[in-house]
Every structure is written in C-alpha cells, then in structure tokens.
Amino acid sequence: MNNNRLPEPCPREVYENFERSWLCREACLSSETKGREFPSELCPIRTEFQRDRDKVIHCNSFRRLKLKTQVFLSPTGDHYRTRLTHTLEVGQIARTIARAFRLNEDLTEAIAMAHDLGHTPFGHAGERALNVICPHGFKHYEQGVRVVRYIENGGKGLNLTYEVRDGILKHTNMVAETKEGYVVRYADVIAYLNHDIDDAVRAGILTEEQIPREITDVLGGSKSERITTLVNDLIANGVENLRLSPEIDKQYNRLREFMFENVYRNPTCKSEESKTESMLGGLYGHYMSDISRLPELYRKLAERFGKETAVCDYIAGMSDKYAADLFSEIYIPAAWSRR
C-alpha cells in the first residue's frame, strides 16, 4: 500500500481550479503559462509559478543578495538595507497590491524575488562601472535573465516560465506582458524610494524635515505613510489602469527627483564609487588577460558567449566582500615577514 499517494484531483489541480474561479480576468493563470524553455514534468503539489518562486529562493544568486549593496557601500550599522532586504520589501508590497487586485500572487512573488538577481556588487555604482568596462554594456535586468537562463544551477539555468523571465527583464523601464510584472515594477520603486530615505536618515545625510512639504503633505511624512498612500492610490485606480492618480504621481516623481539630487548623487554616497570602478576594472582586466583563471563554469560560458560576457558574468555575480577580497588578493602584496 502506498501511503504517499496523493488525492485526485492533486493539490496543484485544485489550486489551478481556485485560480480560475477567484482571480480577476486580467490575472495570469498558472495553468495558462506560456511555459518553460525546456519541457518539465508538472509538480503534483505546486503550480508552475509556485515552483518558480521556490527555484529562485533556493538558488545561489538569491543568497548572495544579502552581501550586495543597496545604496550605501559597506555600511557599518546592522539596519541598512542590502539587496536581499530590498527584494523582500518589494515582494511584500507587490503581494499586497496583487492580492487587492486578485492577480496571481505566486507569479508576482516569483518575479519580485528574482527581479534583482542580476545586480552587481556595490549596487548601481557597480552596474555603472561594468556598463563602462564591458564592450557590450551592462544592465542588471538583462543580466538577471542571463542568471536564470545560463548561469544558475551549474550553467543549466533555472528553467523558469516565460512570464517570470519577462517580469525580470522589464521591471525597470519596460512594460511587462503580465499585470503581475507591472505590479512588481511599481513595487520596486515604492520600496526603494522609501527605504532609501530611511537609510539616508540613519546615515545622517537627510532628515524627514528636508523633504519638501508639498511632497509630504500629499504622500505622507513617514515611510509607512508614504507606502500606504502610494499603494492605496494604485489600488484605487484599478487593475485595468495600473497607474497613480495625477497629483499622487506628480509628487511621487518629485520625490524621486529629490532623492536623486540629495541622496543618490550625494558626495557621501558617491565618494567611494571611483574605488568601485578601479576595483571592478582591475578584476575585468585580470581575467580578460587569461581566462584560464576563471572558474570552470565561466570558462564554459566564455566558449559559448565570448570571454567578455563570461568575465562580466563572473564579476556581476560576486558579493561586495568577495570582490574586494579577490581584488586585494590579486593586486595588493601580502605582508612580508622574515623567518
């Protein structure tokens, strides 16, 4: 007797039926996914989008996000955001919006958990450095797709569904093919604007009182109030529109401009960026001069995609500390002692 035999219909089919009966007509049903690049047997327990979320949170690139900069390079406090905590905050906001709209929460969360897998060490400073260094340029959202297609799982990739890959690619400046992907795009900006204010206040770069009153009067005078205002307004305008109302959108964009002027381009935040450029440039030159120095996976990627791409793949996947330690090991002489 097999005590592990699942009931019929299996849990996945039960949940797929629930999606069909409950989700709004704009939602992407897991049973109607455009599928994976390579055929894969269906899981009897989880839907296809649940599987994708699980694949992402168990992969190496997701774990390394905890050691990658969000805004502040090498912060000394325990409470500054990392790329991982940013990802979790995006996931929370995105799921709240998706649930209110009766969109597919599993697809939304899978995209949110994966959206920054292609980020470099040292945050956007590292991304800008690689964009200058690499002959073909570098964009973290394009790299995220490379991570899940060609790099993770020992080069086999995660074989994610089309909808999740589309959401990763288009979370920054393009319109995703699913409403769930577009929700993540909004959630990403809502999250980073507000938690970056929180970190900037913690760093002594900014005070809440410096944010113009015309912004705070509309959006709110705290992180929680601003997030609530933006999320509520987005939901109030309906899933068909998926946009902010004119006055909220105006102040939302003013807040973005304020943050770029006062935080993202602040000399305190920018002061270490030249070191980032030198460090990643040095690593790029080191491996370009002899690709046999690359780990085996990246040597194979070099054969397939060219050495410039493979070296960028390797550097982009590094954590901040690993990149700094590796640069030190390669370029800084070890202490000499007389024996």
N, C-alpha and C positions, 0 to 999 in steps of 0.2 A: 504493500500500500504506500502510495506517495503522499505524505502529509504536507508536502510543499506545493501541491498542485493548486494553481490559482483558480478563483471562481470565474465563471463565464457570465456575462462579458468580463474581460480582465479590467483591472483598475484604470489602465490607460484609456480603454474604450469608454468606460463610464465617465471619465473626466472629459473626453472629447465630446460626448453627448451633452455634458453640462455646459461646455463652451458654446455649443451650437444653440442651446436654449437660453443662455444667460447673457453672453457677450453682445455688445451692440453691433450693428451691421457694418460699421467701419473697422471693427477689430479683425485681426489676422488670426484665423483659426489654426491651431497646431495640426489638425488633420488635413489642412489645405496648404501646407508649406510647399514652396517650390522645390524643396528637397536639398539633399547634400551632393557634393561633387562626386562622392563615391558611394555606391549602394551600401546600406547598413540595415541590418535586421532591426525591426521595431522592438522597443522595450515593452514588455507587458505591463510594467508599473508606471513608467513616466512617459509624458508626452514628448514630442520631439524638441520643444522649446525648453522643457524642464531638463532634458538631457544636456542641451547646450549650456544652460546655466551651470550645471554640475561639472561639465567638462572644463569650463572656464575657471571656476573657483578651485579646482584641483590641479591646475597647471602651474608650471614653474614661474611663468611670466607674471601671473597674478600674485604669487607670494613675494616676488621681488619688488612689487609696488610699495611695500612697507618701507623699503630702503631707498625710495626715489623722492626727490624734492618736489614739493608742490610749488611754492613761491620762494620761500626763504632758504638759501643754501646753508646747509649744516647748522640748523638752529640748535641752540643749547638747551632749550626748555623741552619738557615732556609733552606739551599740549599743542604744539604746532602741527598743522596738517601735513600728512605725507600724501603721495599719490594714491595710496591704498585707502586712507581715511576719506579722501575726496571721493573716491569711487563708491564707497559705502554710503556717503551722504547723497550722491547722485542717485544711487539705487533707491534710497528711502523716498526721496522727493518724487522720482519717476513713478514708483509704485503707487504712491498716494494719488497722483494725477490719473494714472491708468485705471485704478480701482474706481475712482469717481466717474470716469467716462465709460466704465465697463469695457475697457480694452483688455488685451491679453497681458496679464501681469507677468507671466512666465517669460514671454518674449521680451517685454520691457526690461525685466531684471537681467536677462541674459545679455542684452545689448549694453545695459548700464555697467554690468560687471566687466565687460570686455572692452569698453569704449576707449580706455587709455592703455591697453596692453602694449601699444607701440611707442609709448613715451620713452624718451632718452633719460640717462642720468642727468641730474641738475636741471630738471624741469624744462621750461621753454628756452632757457639760456642754452641748454644742451641741444635742443632742437634747432635753434638758430645757428649754432656752431656747425652742426652736421649739415645743415642746409647750405652753408657756405663751402664746407670742405668737400662734400660729395659731388662729383661731376653731374649727377642726375638730380641733385637736390634732395631734400628730405622733408617729409610731412608725417607727423606722428600718426594721423588717421590712416594714411596709406600703409605705413609700417605695421599698424595694428592688424591689417588684413594679411600682410605677409607673415606675421607671427602665427596667426591661427591657421594659415594655409600651408606654410612651408617650414616653419622653424620649430614650433612646439612638437612634443611627443617624438623627440629624436629625429626630426625632419619629416615625419609623416603628417604633421598638422593635426588639428582637432576635428577636421571634417564637420564644421558647423553648417547649419542650414543657411540657405541663401539670405533669408530675412535678417539674421543676426549679422552676417558679414556686411550686408548693405547698411545696417544701422551703425556699425563701427566706422565704415568708410565715410558716412555722410553726417556724422554727429557734430561736425564743426561748422561747415559752411555750405552744405548742400541739403536738398530736401529728400529725406528718406522715402522709400517706396511704401512704408507702412506708417500708420499713425503712431504706433509704438516707438518707432525710430525717431520720429519727430518730437515725441514727448521727451525722450532722453536728451535730445539736443537742447530743449528748453531747460530741463532739469540740471544739465551740466552747467549752464551759465548762472542759473539761480543759485546753485550750490557754491560755485567758486567765487562769485561776487561777494556773497555774504560771509562765507568762512574766511575769505582773504581779508575782509575788513576786520574780522575778529582777530586774526593773526597779526595784522598790522597794528591794531590797538595794543595787543600783547607785546609787540616788539617796540612800542613807543614811537612808531612812525606816524601814527594817526590817532585822533580821538574821535569819538562819535560826534562831538560838537562841531568838528570841522566839516562834516558833510553838510552841504547847503540845505537850509531849512525848506526850500521849495521841493527838495527831494524827500526829506524825512517827513514833511507834512503829508505827502501823498503815500509814500511807501512804508513809513514807519521809522521809529527811532532806535530800533534794536534789530539784531539778526533775526530773532524769532518773528517779530512783527513784519519785517520785510519779506521773509519767506512766505509767511501766511498771506500777505497781501498779493504777492505775485502768483502763488498757487491758486488762491481763491478766484482771482480775476481771470486767470487762464481757464479754469473750470467753468466759470460763469459764462464765458463767451462760447462754450460748446465745442464738442469734438469735431464738428464739421469745419469750424473756423480755425481752431487751434492757434489762437493769437491773443495778444493782450489788447485791452481797450486803449484808445488813443492817448489819454492822459497818463495812464499807468505805463504804457510803452515809452512815452516821451521821458518820463522820469527814470525809468529803467535804463534807457540809453544814456541819460545824463549821468546816472550813477556809474555806468561803465566808463564813460569819459573821465569822470572824476577819479576812478580807481587807476586808470592808465596814467593819468597825469601825476597823481600823488603817491601811488604805491608801485605799480609795475615798472615805471620809469624812474622811480626814486633812486637817488645816488646810493643810498644804503643798500637797497635791493640789488642794484646794478654793479656795485663796487667789486664783486668777486667774479663778474662774468668774463672778464678778459682772461682770468686764470682758467676758467672752464674752456674757453676757446683754445688756449695753449695746450691744455691737457688732452682734450679730445683730438686736436690736430696732431699732437705728438703720438698718440696711440694709433691714429689713422696712418701716419707715415711709417711707423714701426712695422705694422702688419702689411702695408702695401709693399714694403721693400722686400718682404719674404713671407709669402702666405703660408709657408710650411709651419710658421709659428702659431697659426690659428688652430683651435681645437678641431677635431676630425669633422664634426658636423658642419662647420663653417668652411672647411676645405672642400667638402662635397657641394655646398651651396655655391662656392666660387666656380666650380666646374660647370654648374648648371646656369648660374645667373651672371657670372663675371666677378672678378675679385673685388672691384669697387663696391658692389652691392653686398657681397659677403662680409667685407670688413665693416661696412656700416651696420649690417645686421648684428654683428658681434658687439660692437661698441654700443649700439642703441639698447641692447638687452642688459647691459651692465647696471648694477646698482651704483649709487653715488660712491659709496665706500670702496667697492671693488674697483671702480675706475681709478679712483685716487690712489689706492694701494698699488694697483698694477702700474700706473704711471711712475710712482715712486720707485718701484722695483726695477723698472726698465731704465729710467733716466737719472735717478739720484744715487750717487755712490753710497754703498753700505759703509757703516762706521768701520774704520780700520783699527785693529788693536795689535800691539806687539806681543808675541808669545815668547 
